[in-house]
Amino acid sequence: QKEVEQNSGPLSVPEGAIASLNCTYSDRGSQSFFWYRQYSGKSPELIMFIYSNGDKEDGRFTAQLNKASQYVSLLIRDSQPSDSATYLCAVNSGGSQGNLIFGKGTKLSVKP
Amino acid sequence: ETGVTQTPRHLVMGMTNKKSLKCEQHLGHNAMYWYKQSAKKPLELMFVYSLEERVENNSVPSRFSPECPNSSHLFLHLHTLQPEDSALYLCASSQSGGQQDTQYFGPGTRLTVL
């Protein structure tokens, strides 16, 4: 059974700090990795995707991928209260069309 | 309209009712998906359509019946549902072969089965 694991949190950080969200996956053949943000009562919104080992930066967000360790993370710099949401990690193992496996999500709370 | 839209946004139905959820994507994508999101559980993929053909059905009960008349529209027909089917139903779309099939979600339909 292919699995994606995330710490459910809540993860609480002060405003302006770096929030670090982590995700591990079981399928070593996984090819692409996604981070979605979901505000309470809303649908998931794509933040970033990453395919290659290393770091990918987009504004205040940095995704990090380590395929050898089967680990992907999301760093949020200069965290803002508006970043408070649940962050979903999703993994595409490259099998069936669109077969994204989602983690349960990590709830982030940024305190002013 | 832009992105992915879903109607209705909220639905309350009895166990004997028949209703349909509608999804429309305005992104020019060729694949569409239905997901179920229940409290404390990860998103569950229900159905996948690529080029209007169903390619995956993750053992979903037959009381859920999808329909994809064209690449822009997707329906989920509901009948004789159970209270445990109450959840947020999300539609998503992607471009097969593009950006590793990045999926974009609609706002969802909050379904309550009484």
Interface residues (C-beta under 8 A of the other chain):
Chain A: V4 Q31 S32 F34 Y36 K42 S43 P44 E45 L46 F49 Y51 L88 A90 N92 S96 Q97 G98 N99 L100 I101 F102 G103 K104 G105
Chain B: A31 Y33 K40 K41 P42 L43 L45 V48 S50 V55 E56 L88 L90 S94 S96 Q99 Q100 D101 T102 Q103 Y104 F105 G106 P107 G108
